[in-house]
Amino acid sequence: MKRLFFVLMLSVLCTSFINAQFTPNKHYLGPSIGLSFLGSTPQFGANYEYSMDVKNFGRVGIGGIIRYWSYSEDFYSGGWKYTDVLIGAQGNYHFKLDTDKFDPWVGLTLAYDAGSVSWDGPSGYNYASPTYGGFFIGASAGARYWVSPTIGISARVGFGSLSYGGLDLGVDFKF
């Protein structure tokens, strides 16, 4: 079994890199895992992009993004628990390089954060639940490194409204 896994990994890593970079009229989809800068909590998500060549502008990807994370803040008599689901649209500008293995980009995100908050502590305090979540506008930058013509390892750092920021790593599949 270990030998089969080794052969499969070697074949993925040693495949041709022809047409590996961000290619017009292709779809890119993949999962991500990251670290939210809010409470240093892990976040889970997925990214989707459709690639286009825009005349007199360059390579652009448009698509969607989804993220989930949860964290808490502890106080003397209890704590607040925050849960977030971020769903939105993204637009990315991809830089054209002389190499087919590396695909850097910068982008903007417009999303809705369906956030919720709850108090975990004695009920006698009667704290009003704060409002949480809302519309999100963010900027991000990242890159893909293509290990095969259809599989890329991605990294993204993003910052935006709602005091949100995150660092994601993922795998993207081109089809």
N, C-alpha and C positions, 0 to 999 in steps of 0.2 A: 504494500500500500504506500509506503514512504517513497519507494522508487517511482511509482506511477505519479505521485504528487510532484516529485522532483522533475520528471520528464515533462509534465504539463506546464509547470512554472518556467522551465527552461525554454519550451517552445513559445510561450507567450512573450518572454523577454527577448528572444532572438528573432522574432518575426521582422519582416520588412517594415520600414518606416515611411514608405511612399504614401503620400496623401494623408499623413497623420495629423497635420495641423488643422486648425479650425477651417472647415470646408463649407462653402456656400451650399444652401439648400439641403442641409443635413440636420438631424435631430440629435440632441445631447441630453441624456437623462442619467441621473445617478444619486445615490444616497450620500449623506455627509454626517459626520459627527464632529462636534466642536466644543469649544469652551466659551460660554457666555461671560462677558465681563461683569454681569450683574450677579453678585454672590459667588463668582467662580464656579458656576454649575455647568455640568455637561448639557449639551443641546443636541437634538437629533433632527435631521431634516432631509430634504430632497431638493434637487435643482433640475430645472428643465430649460433648454434653450433651443431655438430654431435659428439657424444661421442664414445671413443674407449678405450680398455685396450691394451696397448702396452707392449708386453712381456719384462720383465726385466727392465721396466721403470716406468710404472704406468698409471694412467688415464689421457687421453688427449682429448681435444675438439678442433676440427677444424671447421672453418666456415667463416662467413662474418660479416661485420659491415658497417653501413651507418649512417652518421650524417649530420645535416643541422644546420647552425647558421649564423647570420648576425649581424654586429655591425658597428658603425661609430665613427669617430674622428672629432671633431669640431675644427675649427680654426677661426681666426678673420674674414676672408672674405668668409668662406664657410666650406666645410668639405669633408672628404673621406668616402665612404660607401663600406664596405667589405661584400661579401657574399661567403659562403663556403658550398660545398657538398663534404663530405669525403666518399669514397667508397673503401672498402678493404677487406683483408683476415686477420683472426686472428687465433692464435694457443695458447691454454691455458693448463697449467698443473694443475690438480685438486688434492688437498691433500686429502688423505683418512683418515677420522676420525672415532671415535667410535660412533658418533651420526648420525642419518639419517636426522636431521633437518637443519644442517649447512654445506655448501659446499664452502670452500675458494679456491681461485685459483690465479695464476700469469700467465701473458701471454705476447706475442709479437704481434704487428700489423704492417702489410705492406699495405699501402693504397695510393690512389691518391686523392689529394685535388683539386677539380675543382673549384678554387677560382676566383672571379672576383672583380674588384675594379672600382669605378666610382667617379668622382668629382661632388659635389653638391655646386655650387657657381657661381660667375660671370665667363662668358666664356672668358673674355679678358685676363685671366692669362695664358692661353695656357699651362697648366701643362700636361706633358706627363703621361699617366697612367702607374703606376709602374707594373712590373710583379708580379704576385701573384699566390699562389698555388704551386702544384708540388707533388713529391712523399713524402710520410710520413712514417717514421719508429718510432714506439712508444712501450713503455712498460706500462703494466697496472696490477692492482691487484684488486681483488674484492671478493665478496661472495654472495651466495644465501641463503636465509632462506626459507625453504619449509613450507608453510602453509597448503598444502595438498599434496598428492602423485604426482600431476601434475601441481601445481601452486607454483611458488617461487617468492619472492621479492628479487630483486638484487640491489647491490650497486657496483660501479666501479670508481676507480680513475686512470687516465692515464696521461702520459707525453710523449712528443716526439719532433721530429724535427718540423720545421716551427713555433717554439715558441708556440706550441699548448699544452694545458693541459685541463683536464676537470674532473668533478665529475658528475656521472650519477646515477639515480635511475630508476628502471624499474620493470616490471613484466615479468617473463619467464614462458612459457607453455611447458610442456614435452609431447611429443607424439611419 
